[in-house]
Amino acid sequence: MKFEGACRVNFNKAGKVFSMTSACTPAQVTQAEDAMQRFFRAQGL
């Protein structure tokens, strides 16, 4: 997930964070994880 600015959170195919840029705040990482969880639920995974 890419945010405005330099924050980017990358996920593996299982939906787990595998990397992020140093510009990310903990709140942005949490927001990205929540979005990934919603996506997986919406897909029935």
Backbone hydrogen bonds, N-H to C=O, Kabsch-Sander energy under -0.5 kcal/mol:
donor,donor_aa,acceptor,acceptor_aa,energy
3,F,7,C,-2.5
7,C,4,E,-0.5
9,V,1,M,-3.0
10,N,19,S,-3.1
12,N,16,K,-2.6
15,G,12,N,-1.9
18,F,10,N,-2.6
19,S,10,N,-1.4
21,T,8,R,-1.8
24,C,21,T,-1.6
29,V,25,T,-2.0
30,T,26,P,-2.4
31,Q,27,A,-2.3
32,A,28,Q,-2.4
33,E,29,V,-2.6
34,D,30,T,-2.6
35,A,31,Q,-2.1
36,M,32,A,-2.2
37,Q,33,E,-2.4
38,R,34,D,-2.4
39,F,35,A,-2.1
40,F,36,M,-2.4
41,R,37,Q,-2.3
42,A,38,R,-2.5
43,Q,39,F,-1.6
44,G,41,R,-1.2
45,L,40,F,-2.9
